[in-house]
Amino acid sequence: MVRLLIAVTTTVYITLFAGAFLAIDPQKRRTEKPSVQLSAPQPTNLDARSMEPENMPEKEIRRLDQRIDSLYNTAVQTLGVLVAILVFLIGLAQVLFGWWIKSQLRTFELKVEQAKTHIEAVYLQKVGDLDASVVKKLKETEVALEALVENRVRRVEALAEQKITEACSRLESQLSAAERQITQKGIEAGVSLETRLEVKLEGAASGLRATYDELIQTIGPADLTQRGKLFYLTQEYSNAAGVLTTSLEQNAQNCEAQYWRGLSYKALGKNEEAIADLENVVAGSFAGKNRGDVHLQLAEAYSRTRNWEVARQHAEHALKHDVSDQLKAVRLIADCLRSQRRYAEAEEKYDECLDISKHDNSSVLGKGLVLARQGKYREAIDLYKRELDYSRDSNYLLYKAGAHWMIGEREQAWANLNDAKITNPRDCKIYEEEARLYVEQAEEHKQLENADGARTSFEAALGAWHTGLRLSPETHKPIVRNELCQCLLKADQAESALDVSKEACDEDPKDARNFVNRTSVLLATKRAEEAVNAAAAGLTVDRIGLPSKIWLTFFHALGIAFVGTTSEVLQQSAKELRTLRDTPVDFWPDQWNWSGTKGLLLPQSEMLDPGVRSVVEELIRDFS
């Protein structure tokens, strides 16, 4: 379009130039005009000389000049028009050529885009075909493995069925013969029918036991390992452990059997046995599992025994050996660091977890806890607030309530706690936190000598503890009962605390935590001798962890101090206790609540012998 405008403008300028040129006087354009002399009329007969300018009449010369000027003007105008037309055609040609070039470029770009689309479609088709092929191969492999396992299981079951059928046939014939003999002898000796039946059942049981033992001996270790693995995958952990133990009796170097038995023990809560098996697997050459995954299983087992440092080391080994679940390994390292109270390092690890999975629930909660432990309550609140926009999780509301409480924002704390109860009304942790807040509120009322407010808050706390106890799982009930008993002691309801602690020991006498709670309540209610006996009984139970062992030893030392002993004996007990306490670097006294007991023990210690009292006060300070 610009080129066309230039062409038209050029044409106009040339036309104006031509008109201006033609406007010049023709007399001035001639360089020389011939001089003409007037004379008498010439002869009329024309000859060659008469046509020359000097011989022509002036009128004729003027007419010729006009003719020449007219021809000249016509020629110039024609030339101007031709030049204008030429310039216009040139501009038009340029415009048309530009349009043609643009159309060619658009066509080329369209073809390029079509080619890109075609290439992408072909690429996606090839990738899809490759994915489909890989998935198909994986499915075929999975089906083949399942068929192999199923065939082995069927073969073993068929063999077992055959053996059992043969044994039953033999037993049936033996029983028939025995029955006839017993019946005959019984009739002769006056033996009752019940006695005869018992004899027959005992014979059948022993025969089946012998057949089972014979069957086990005929099955190879590999088949037993596969069967144990199937038991584990179907969550029959006891059967899995038994079958895999039989497999290891036949081949003690079977790392695969050790691996699956270790997982079975871990699922059964037998962490020490699980650790022993998995350590052997790590030291061996089990090719059936990623070594990083074995280290991760070991890390989880060690963390359950509260051996955080070794658990963290195995989790780090898992990352070095390309563990399949990287997020789980990093999160376990962060949890171990948090349990060791290395909060700054734990915060960094939780950030790594959130880089892997932005909204990982456990990592968000873990980071919020370490922020709170460092006094960064506002940062913790902001973290929970952001996550609540993504997921309405009751745990976020619960921990956010605790952070608000710690910075004195009580209304926001109660509001978030109520929202958590509405979101998940069957979460025992919510009622436990509610009870703790009520207890703290009651103690504030006591300091202000507001007896009615303290009583009301304690009643609300006890109601929340009872609700939490009803909703909590069996493994968590000892902890809730301990908190409930401490609340009862603070509320001056010692008899109720004694009843609750006794019921717990009667219901589950194999859990040492119930004896820790019972001993604590007995000491608080001035029953030192009973406390010593309860602590001694608790130290002998099967299910006792190292923290419970430390607490029972601590309460036992306090008990013998209040029963009556010398300072030398008590110092020896205190020395043994410190040695035991120094064993795990991760033992923290504030992980078990004995605040109610401590508040009642301190006045009692004033009546002790000065030497004994100093040891008792030092022990109490160490566990505060």
C-alpha positions as CSV (number, residue, x, y, z in Angstrom):
1,M,0.0,0.0,0.0
2,V,2.9,2.3,0.8
3,R,4.5,1.6,-2.6
4,L,1.2,2.4,-4.4
5,L,1.0,5.8,-2.6
6,I,4.6,6.6,-3.6
7,A,3.9,5.7,-7.2
8,V,0.8,8.0,-7.3
9,T,2.7,10.9,-5.7
10,T,5.5,10.5,-8.1
11,T,3.1,10.6,-11.1
12,V,1.5,13.8,-9.8
13,Y,4.9,15.5,-9.3
14,I,6.0,14.6,-12.9
15,T,2.7,15.9,-14.4
16,L,3.1,19.2,-12.5
17,F,6.7,19.5,-13.7
18,A,5.7,18.9,-17.3
19,G,2.9,21.6,-17.0
20,A,5.3,24.1,-15.6
21,F,7.8,23.4,-18.4
22,L,5.2,23.9,-21.1
23,A,4.2,27.2,-19.5
24,I,7.5,28.8,-20.5
25,D,7.4,31.3,-23.4
26,P,8.3,29.5,-26.7
27,Q,10.3,32.6,-27.8
28,K,12.6,32.0,-24.8
29,R,13.0,28.3,-25.5
30,R,14.5,29.0,-29.0
31,T,18.1,29.8,-28.9
32,E,18.1,32.0,-32.0
33,K,15.4,33.5,-34.1
34,P,16.2,34.4,-37.8
35,S,15.9,38.1,-38.6
36,V,13.4,38.9,-41.4
37,Q,13.6,42.0,-43.7
38,L,10.3,43.5,-44.9
39,S,10.4,44.2,-48.6
40,A,8.2,44.4,-51.5
41,P,6.0,41.4,-52.4
42,Q,7.9,38.5,-53.9
43,P,7.0,36.6,-56.9
44,T,4.4,34.0,-56.5
45,N,6.2,31.3,-58.2
46,L,7.8,29.2,-55.4
47,D,11.2,27.7,-55.8
48,A,13.7,26.1,-53.4
49,R,15.1,29.4,-52.2
50,S,11.7,30.7,-51.3
51,M,11.3,28.0,-48.7
52,E,14.3,29.1,-46.6
53,P,13.5,31.2,-43.6
54,E,15.1,34.3,-44.7
55,N,13.0,34.2,-47.9
56,M,9.7,33.2,-46.2
57,P,7.0,35.8,-45.3
58,E,6.7,36.7,-41.6
59,K,3.1,35.3,-41.3
60,E,4.2,32.0,-42.6
61,I,7.1,31.9,-40.1
62,R,4.7,32.7,-37.2
63,R,2.4,29.9,-38.3
64,L,5.2,27.4,-38.5
65,D,6.4,28.5,-35.0
66,Q,2.9,27.8,-33.6
67,R,2.8,24.5,-35.3
68,I,6.2,23.6,-33.9
69,D,5.2,24.7,-30.4
70,S,2.0,22.7,-30.6
71,L,3.9,19.5,-31.6
72,Y,6.5,20.2,-28.9
73,N,3.8,20.6,-26.2
74,T,2.0,17.4,-27.4
75,A,5.3,15.5,-27.4
76,V,6.2,16.7,-23.8
77,Q,2.7,15.9,-22.5
78,T,2.7,12.5,-24.1
79,L,6.2,11.9,-22.6
80,G,4.9,13.0,-19.2
81,V,1.9,10.7,-19.3
82,L,4.1,7.8,-20.4
83,V,6.5,8.5,-17.6
84,A,3.6,8.7,-15.1
85,I,2.1,5.5,-16.4
86,L,5.5,3.8,-16.2
87,V,6.1,5.0,-12.6
88,F,2.6,3.9,-11.7
89,L,3.1,0.5,-13.3
90,I,6.4,0.1,-11.4
91,G,4.8,1.0,-8.1
92,L,1.9,-1.3,-8.8
93,A,4.3,-4.1,-9.7
94,Q,6.1,-3.5,-6.4
95,V,2.9,-3.7,-4.5
96,L,1.7,-6.8,-6.3
97,F,5.1,-8.4,-5.8
98,G,5.0,-7.5,-2.0
99,W,1.5,-9.1,-1.8
100,W,2.8,-12.2,-3.6
101,I,5.8,-12.5,-1.2
102,K,3.5,-12.1,1.8
103,S,1.1,-14.7,0.5
104,Q,4.1,-17.1,-0.2
105,L,5.4,-16.5,3.4
106,R,1.9,-17.2,4.9
107,T,1.7,-20.3,2.8
108,F,5.2,-21.4,3.9
109,E,4.3,-20.7,7.6
110,L,1.1,-22.6,7.3
111,K,3.0,-25.6,5.8
112,V,5.6,-25.3,8.6
113,E,2.8,-25.3,11.2
114,Q,1.2,-28.3,9.5
115,A,4.5,-30.1,9.5
116,K,5.1,-29.4,13.2
117,T,1.6,-30.6,14.0
118,H,2.2,-33.7,12.0
119,I,5.5,-34.4,13.7
120,E,4.0,-33.9,17.1
121,A,1.1,-36.3,16.2
122,V,3.6,-38.9,14.9
123,Y,5.7,-38.4,18.0
124,L,2.8,-38.8,20.4
125,Q,1.6,-41.8,18.5
126,K,5.0,-43.4,18.7
127,V,5.3,-42.6,22.4
128,G,1.8,-43.9,23.0
129,D,2.6,-47.1,21.1
130,L,5.8,-47.4,23.1
131,D,3.9,-46.9,26.4
132,A,1.2,-49.3,25.4
133,S,3.9,-51.8,24.5
134,V,5.7,-51.4,27.8
135,V,2.4,-51.7,29.7
136,K,1.5,-54.7,27.7
137,K,4.9,-56.3,28.5
138,L,4.6,-55.5,32.2
139,K,1.1,-56.9,32.3
140,E,2.3,-60.0,30.5
141,T,5.2,-60.3,32.9
142,E,2.9,-59.8,35.9
143,V,0.4,-62.4,34.5
144,A,3.3,-64.8,33.9
145,L,4.6,-64.3,37.4
146,E,1.2,-64.7,38.9
147,A,0.7,-67.9,36.9
148,L,4.0,-69.2,38.0
149,V,3.2,-68.5,41.7
150,E,-0.3,-69.9,41.2
151,N,1.0,-73.0,39.6
152,R,3.5,-73.6,42.4
153,V,0.9,-73.0,45.0
154,R,-1.5,-75.4,43.2
155,R,1.2,-77.9,42.9
156,V,2.0,-77.7,46.6
157,E,-1.7,-77.7,47.5
158,A,-2.3,-80.7,45.3
159,L,0.6,-82.5,46.8
160,A,-0.6,-81.6,50.3
161,E,-4.1,-82.7,49.5
162,Q,-2.8,-86.0,48.1
163,K,-0.7,-86.5,51.2
164,I,-3.5,-85.6,53.5
165,T,-6.0,-87.8,51.6
166,E,-3.6,-90.7,51.8
167,A,-3.1,-90.0,55.5
168,C,-6.8,-89.7,56.2
169,S,-7.4,-93.0,54.4
170,R,-4.7,-94.6,56.5
171,L,-6.0,-93.0,59.6
172,E,-9.6,-94.0,58.8
173,S,-8.6,-97.6,58.4
174,Q,-6.5,-97.4,61.5
175,L,-9.3,-95.7,63.4
176,S,-11.8,-98.3,62.3
177,A,-9.5,-101.0,63.5
178,A,-8.7,-99.1,66.7
179,E,-12.4,-98.4,67.2
180,R,-13.3,-102.0,67.0
181,Q,-10.5,-103.0,69.4
182,I,-11.4,-100.1,71.8
183,T,-15.1,-100.9,71.6
184,Q,-14.5,-104.5,72.3
185,K,-12.0,-103.8,75.1
186,G,-14.3,-101.0,76.4
187,I,-17.2,-103.3,76.6
188,E,-15.1,-105.8,78.3
189,A,-13.6,-103.3,80.7
190,G,-16.7,-101.1,81.0
191,V,-15.1,-98.0,79.4
192,S,-17.5,-95.2,78.5
193,L,-18.2,-94.0,75.0
194,E,-16.7,-90.5,75.7
195,T,-13.4,-92.1,76.7
196,R,-13.3,-94.1,73.5
197,L,-14.0,-90.9,71.4
198,E,-11.1,-89.1,73.2
199,V,-8.7,-91.9,72.4
200,K,-9.8,-91.9,68.7
201,L,-9.4,-88.0,68.5
202,E,-5.9,-88.2,70.0
203,G,-4.9,-90.8,67.6
204,A,-6.3,-88.8,64.6
205,A,-4.5,-85.6,65.8
206,S,-1.1,-87.3,66.2
207,G,-1.5,-88.9,62.8
208,L,-2.3,-85.6,61.1
209,R,0.6,-84.0,62.8
210,A,2.9,-86.7,61.5
211,T,1.4,-86.2,58.0
212,Y,1.9,-82.4,58.2
213,D,5.6,-82.9,59.2
214,E,6.1,-85.3,56.4
215,L,4.5,-82.9,53.9
216,I,6.7,-80.0,55.1
217,Q,9.8,-82.1,54.5
218,T,8.7,-82.8,50.9
219,I,8.3,-79.1,50.1
220,G,11.4,-77.3,48.9
221,P,12.7,-74.1,50.5
222,A,11.8,-72.0,47.5
223,D,8.2,-73.1,47.5
224,L,8.0,-72.4,51.3
225,T,9.4,-68.9,50.7
226,Q,6.8,-68.2,48.0
227,R,4.0,-69.4,50.3
228,G,5.3,-67.3,53.2
229,K,5.4,-64.3,50.8
230,L,1.8,-64.9,49.8
231,F,0.8,-65.1,53.5
232,Y,2.5,-61.7,54.1
233,L,0.8,-60.1,51.1
234,T,-2.5,-61.4,52.3
235,Q,-1.7,-59.9,55.8
236,E,-1.5,-63.3,57.5
237,Y,1.7,-62.3,59.2
238,S,1.8,-65.0,61.9
239,N,1.5,-67.8,59.3
240,A,4.0,-66.0,57.1
241,A,6.6,-65.9,59.9
242,G,6.0,-69.6,60.7
243,V,6.3,-70.8,57.1
244,L,9.4,-68.6,56.4
245,T,11.0,-69.9,59.7
246,T,10.6,-73.4,58.4
247,S,12.1,-72.4,55.1
248,L,15.1,-70.9,56.9
249,E,15.5,-74.1,58.9
250,Q,16.1,-75.9,55.6
251,N,18.3,-73.1,54.2
252,A,19.7,-70.6,56.6
253,Q,21.3,-68.5,53.8
254,N,17.9,-67.8,52.1
255,C,18.0,-64.0,52.1
256,E,14.6,-63.7,50.4
257,A,13.0,-65.7,53.2
258,Q,14.8,-63.6,55.8
259,Y,13.6,-60.4,54.1
260,W,9.9,-61.4,54.1
261,R,10.1,-62.8,57.6
262,G,11.7,-59.5,58.7
263,L,8.7,-57.7,57.2
264,S,6.3,-60.1,58.9
265,Y,7.9,-59.5,62.3
266,K,7.8,-55.8,61.7
267,A,4.0,-56.0,60.9
268,L,3.5,-58.0,64.1
269,G,5.3,-55.4,66.2
270,K,8.3,-57.6,66.8
271,N,10.8,-54.9,65.9
272,E,13.9,-56.5,67.4
273,E,13.4,-59.7,65.5
274,A,12.6,-57.7,62.3
275,I,15.9,-55.7,62.7
276,A,17.9,-58.9,63.1
277,D,16.5,-60.4,59.9
278,L,16.8,-57.2,57.9
279,E,20.3,-56.5,59.0
280,N,21.3,-60.0,57.7
281,V,19.6,-59.2,54.4
282,V,21.6,-55.9,54.1
283,A,24.8,-57.8,54.8
284,G,23.9,-60.5,52.3
285,S,23.3,-60.4,48.6
286,F,19.5,-60.5,48.2
287,A,18.9,-59.6,44.5
288,G,15.2,-59.7,44.8
289,K,14.8,-56.3,46.3
290,N,16.3,-52.9,46.0
291,R,18.9,-52.5,48.7
292,G,17.7,-49.0,49.3
293,D,14.2,-50.3,50.2
294,V,15.7,-52.8,52.7
295,H,17.5,-49.9,54.4
296,L,14.2,-48.0,54.5
297,Q,12.5,-50.9,56.2
298,L,15.3,-51.1,58.7
299,A,15.0,-47.4,59.3
300,E,11.3,-47.8,60.1
301,A,12.0,-50.7,62.5
302,Y,14.7,-48.8,64.3
303,S,12.5,-45.7,64.6
304,R,9.8,-47.9,66.3
305,T,12.4,-48.8,68.9
306,R,13.1,-45.0,69.3
307,N,16.7,-45.5,68.2
308,W,16.5,-42.3,66.1
309,E,20.1,-42.0,65.2
310,V,20.5,-45.5,63.7
311,A,17.1,-45.0,62.0
312,R,18.3,-41.8,60.4
313,Q,21.5,-43.4,59.2
314,H,19.6,-46.2,57.5
315,A,17.3,-43.7,55.8
316,E,20.3,-41.9,54.5
317,H,21.7,-45.2,53.2
318,A,18.3,-45.8,51.5
319,L,18.7,-42.5,49.6
320,K,22.2,-43.4,48.5
321,H,21.0,-46.7,47.1
322,D,18.1,-45.3,45.0
323,V,15.2,-46.1,47.3
324,S,11.9,-46.4,45.4
325,D,10.1,-44.1,47.8
326,Q,12.4,-41.1,48.1
327,L,9.8,-38.9,49.9
328,K,9.3,-41.5,52.6
329,A,13.0,-41.8,53.2
330,V,13.6,-38.0,53.5
331,R,10.5,-37.6,55.7
332,L,11.8,-40.3,58.0
333,I,15.1,-38.4,58.3
334,A,13.2,-35.3,59.2
335,D,11.1,-37.1,61.8
336,C,14.3,-38.6,63.4
337,L,15.9,-35.1,63.6
338,R,12.7,-33.7,65.1
339,S,12.7,-36.5,67.7
340,Q,16.3,-35.7,68.5
341,R,15.2,-32.0,68.9
342,R,17.5,-30.9,66.1
343,Y,14.8,-28.6,64.8
344,A,16.7,-26.4,62.3
345,E,18.0,-29.5,60.5
346,A,14.5,-31.1,60.6
347,E,13.0,-27.9,59.1
348,E,15.4,-28.1,56.1
349,K,14.5,-31.8,55.6
350,Y,10.8,-31.1,55.7
351,D,11.3,-28.4,53.1
352,E,13.0,-31.0,50.9
353,C,9.9,-33.2,51.4
354,L,7.6,-30.3,50.3
355,D,9.8,-29.8,47.2
356,I,9.1,-33.4,46.3
357,S,5.4,-33.2,47.1
358,K,4.1,-29.7,47.7
359,H,1.1,-30.7,49.9
360,D,2.4,-33.8,51.6
361,N,0.3,-34.0,54.8
362,S,2.9,-35.5,57.1
363,S,5.6,-33.1,56.0
364,V,3.4,-30.1,56.5
365,L,2.5,-31.2,60.0
366,G,6.1,-32.0,60.8
367,K,7.3,-28.7,59.6
368,G,4.6,-26.9,61.6
369,L,5.7,-28.8,64.7
370,V,9.4,-27.9,64.4
371,L,8.4,-24.2,63.7
372,A,6.4,-24.2,66.9
373,R,9.2,-25.9,68.8
374,Q,11.5,-23.0,67.7
375,G,9.0,-20.4,68.9
376,K,8.0,-19.5,65.3
377,Y,4.3,-19.7,66.0
378,R,3.2,-17.1,63.5
379,E,5.1,-18.9,60.7
380,A,3.4,-22.2,61.7
381,I,0.0,-20.5,61.6
382,D,0.7,-19.1,58.1
383,L,1.8,-22.5,57.0
384,Y,-1.4,-24.2,58.2
385,K,-3.6,-21.4,56.8
386,R,-2.1,-21.9,53.3
387,E,-2.6,-25.7,53.5
388,L,-6.2,-25.2,54.7
389,D,-6.9,-23.5,51.4
390,Y,-5.8,-26.7,49.7
391,S,-7.2,-29.3,52.1
392,R,-9.6,-29.0,55.0
393,D,-7.6,-31.3,57.3
394,S,-8.6,-31.5,60.9
395,N,-4.9,-31.8,62.0
396,Y,-4.1,-28.4,60.4
397,L,-6.9,-26.9,62.4
398,L,-5.8,-28.7,65.6
399,Y,-2.2,-27.6,65.4
400,K,-3.2,-24.1,64.3
401,A,-5.3,-23.9,67.4
402,G,-2.3,-24.8,69.6
403,A,-0.1,-22.2,67.9
404,H,-2.8,-19.5,68.5
405,W,-3.0,-20.6,72.1
406,M,0.8,-20.2,72.6
407,I,0.8,-16.6,71.5
408,G,-2.2,-15.7,73.6
409,E,-4.9,-15.7,70.9
410,R,-7.4,-17.7,72.9
411,E,-10.5,-17.0,70.8
412,Q,-8.8,-18.1,67.6
413,A,-7.5,-21.2,69.4
414,W,-11.0,-22.3,70.5
415,A,-12.5,-21.4,67.1
416,N,-10.0,-23.6,65.3
417,L,-10.4,-26.4,67.8
418,N,-14.2,-26.4,67.3
419,D,-13.7,-26.4,63.5
420,A,-11.5,-29.4,63.9
421,K,-14.2,-31.2,65.9
422,I,-16.7,-30.5,63.3
423,T,-14.4,-31.6,60.5
424,N,-13.4,-34.9,62.2
425,P,-15.6,-35.6,65.3
426,R,-14.0,-39.0,65.9
427,D,-10.4,-38.0,66.1
428,C,-9.2,-38.7,69.7
429,K,-6.3,-36.2,69.3
430,I,-8.7,-33.3,69.1
431,Y,-10.3,-34.1,72.4
432,E,-6.9,-34.7,74.0
433,E,-5.7,-31.2,72.9
434,E,-9.0,-29.7,74.1
435,A,-8.5,-31.3,77.5
436,R,-4.9,-30.0,77.8
437,L,-6.2,-26.4,77.1
438,Y,-8.9,-26.8,79.7
439,V,-6.3,-28.0,82.2
440,E,-4.0,-25.1,81.5
441,Q,-7.0,-22.7,81.8
442,A,-8.0,-24.3,85.2
443,E,-4.5,-23.8,86.5
444,E,-4.6,-20.2,85.5
445,H,-7.9,-19.9,87.5
446,K,-6.2,-21.5,90.5
447,Q,-3.4,-19.0,90.4
448,L,-6.0,-16.2,90.4
449,E,-7.8,-18.0,93.3
450,N,-10.9,-18.4,91.1
451,A,-12.2,-21.8,92.5
452,D,-15.4,-21.9,90.5
453,G,-13.6,-21.2,87.2
454,A,-11.0,-23.9,88.0
455,R,-13.6,-26.4,88.9
456,T,-15.6,-25.7,85.7
457,S,-12.4,-26.0,83.6
458,F,-11.3,-29.3,85.3
459,E,-14.8,-30.8,84.7
460,A,-14.6,-29.8,81.0
461,A,-11.1,-31.3,80.8
462,L,-12.1,-34.6,82.4
463,G,-15.1,-34.8,80.0
464,A,-12.7,-34.3,77.0
465,W,-10.2,-36.9,78.4
466,H,-13.0,-39.5,78.8
467,T,-14.1,-38.8,75.2
468,G,-10.6,-39.1,73.9
469,L,-10.1,-42.4,75.8
470,R,-13.3,-43.8,74.3
471,L,-12.2,-42.9,70.7
472,S,-8.5,-43.8,71.0
473,P,-7.0,-47.1,69.6
474,E,-5.9,-49.7,72.1
475,T,-2.2,-49.0,71.7
476,H,-2.8,-45.3,72.6
477,K,-5.1,-45.8,75.6
478,P,-2.2,-46.1,78.2
479,I,-1.0,-42.6,77.3
480,V,-4.6,-41.1,77.5
481,R,-5.2,-42.8,80.9
482,N,-1.9,-41.3,82.2
483,E,-3.1,-37.8,81.2
484,L,-6.5,-38.5,82.7
485,C,-5.0,-39.6,86.0
486,Q,-2.7,-36.5,86.1
487,C,-5.8,-34.3,85.5
488,L,-7.7,-36.1,88.3
489,L,-4.7,-35.5,90.7
490,K,-4.7,-31.8,89.9
491,A,-8.5,-31.6,90.3
492,D,-8.1,-33.2,93.8
493,Q,-9.8,-36.4,92.8
494,A,-7.1,-38.8,93.9
495,E,-9.4,-41.8,94.5
496,S,-10.7,-41.6,91.0
497,A,-7.1,-41.6,89.7
498,L,-6.3,-44.7,91.8
499,D,-9.4,-46.5,90.3
500,V,-8.5,-45.5,86.7
501,S,-4.8,-46.6,87.1
502,K,-5.8,-50.0,88.7
503,E,-8.4,-50.7,86.0
504,A,-5.7,-50.1,83.3
505,C,-3.3,-52.6,84.9
506,D,-6.1,-55.2,85.3
507,E,-7.3,-54.8,81.7
508,D,-3.8,-55.0,80.1
509,P,-1.2,-56.3,82.6
510,K,1.3,-56.9,79.8
511,D,1.8,-53.2,78.9
512,A,4.5,-51.6,81.1
513,R,3.0,-48.1,80.4
514,N,0.0,-49.0,82.6
515,F,2.4,-49.8,85.5
516,V,4.3,-46.5,85.0
517,N,1.0,-44.7,85.4
518,R,-0.1,-46.8,88.4
519,T,3.2,-46.2,90.2
520,S,3.0,-42.5,89.5
521,V,-0.5,-42.3,91.1
522,L,0.5,-44.4,94.1
523,L,3.4,-42.1,94.8
524,A,1.2,-39.1,94.5
525,T,-1.3,-40.5,97.0
526,K,1.4,-41.4,99.6
527,R,1.4,-45.2,98.9
528,A,5.1,-45.5,98.5
529,E,5.3,-49.2,99.4
530,E,2.6,-50.2,96.9
531,A,4.4,-48.0,94.3
532,V,7.7,-49.9,94.8
533,N,5.9,-53.2,94.3
534,A,4.0,-51.9,91.2
535,A,7.3,-50.6,89.7
536,A,9.0,-54.0,90.3
537,A,6.0,-55.8,88.7
538,G,6.1,-53.4,85.7
539,L,9.8,-54.1,85.1
540,T,9.1,-57.8,84.6
541,V,6.4,-57.5,81.8
542,D,7.0,-58.6,78.3
543,R,6.0,-55.4,76.5
544,I,8.4,-52.9,78.0
545,G,10.2,-50.3,76.0
546,L,13.3,-48.4,77.1
547,P,11.4,-45.2,78.1
548,S,9.0,-47.2,80.3
549,K,12.0,-49.0,81.8
550,I,13.6,-45.7,82.7
551,W,10.4,-44.2,84.2
552,L,9.7,-47.4,86.3
553,T,13.3,-47.3,87.6
554,F,12.9,-43.6,88.4
555,F,9.6,-44.1,90.3
556,H,11.1,-47.2,92.0
557,A,14.0,-45.0,93.3
558,L,11.5,-42.4,94.6
559,G,9.4,-45.1,96.2
560,I,12.3,-46.5,98.2
561,A,13.2,-43.0,99.2
562,F,9.7,-42.4,100.7
563,V,9.5,-45.9,102.2
564,G,12.7,-45.2,104.1
565,T,16.3,-45.8,103.1
566,T,19.8,-44.4,103.5
567,S,21.2,-41.7,101.2
568,E,23.9,-44.2,100.1
569,V,21.4,-46.8,98.9
570,L,19.4,-44.1,97.2
571,Q,22.5,-42.6,95.5
572,Q,23.4,-46.0,94.2
573,S,19.9,-46.3,92.7
574,A,20.2,-42.9,91.2
575,K,23.6,-43.8,89.7
576,E,22.0,-46.9,88.1
577,L,19.2,-44.7,86.8
578,R,21.5,-42.2,85.2
579,T,23.4,-45.0,83.5
580,L,20.2,-46.4,82.1
581,R,19.0,-42.9,81.1
582,D,22.2,-42.2,79.2
583,T,21.8,-45.3,77.0
584,P,19.4,-43.6,74.5
585,V,20.3,-40.1,73.4
586,D,16.7,-39.4,72.6
587,F,15.0,-39.9,76.0
588,W,13.1,-36.7,76.9
589,P,11.3,-36.5,80.2
590,D,8.5,-34.2,78.9
591,Q,7.2,-37.0,76.7
592,W,5.5,-38.5,79.7
593,N,3.2,-36.3,81.8
594,W,3.7,-36.6,85.6
595,S,3.0,-33.0,86.5
596,G,0.2,-33.8,88.8
597,T,2.3,-36.4,90.7
598,K,5.3,-34.0,90.9
599,G,3.1,-31.2,92.4
600,L,2.1,-33.6,95.2
601,L,5.5,-35.2,95.7
602,L,7.4,-31.9,96.4
603,P,5.6,-31.2,99.6
604,Q,6.2,-34.8,100.8
605,S,9.9,-34.5,100.2
606,E,10.2,-31.8,102.8
607,M,9.7,-34.5,105.5
608,L,12.6,-36.7,104.3
609,D,16.0,-36.9,105.8
610,P,18.2,-34.0,104.5
611,G,20.6,-36.4,102.7
612,V,17.8,-38.4,101.1
613,R,15.8,-35.2,100.3
614,S,18.7,-33.7,98.3
615,V,19.0,-36.8,96.2
616,V,15.2,-36.9,95.6
617,E,15.1,-33.2,94.7
618,E,18.0,-33.8,92.2
619,L,16.2,-36.7,90.6
620,I,13.0,-34.7,90.3
621,R,14.9,-31.9,88.7
622,D,16.5,-34.3,86.2
623,F,13.0,-35.6,85.1
624,S,11.3,-32.2,84.9
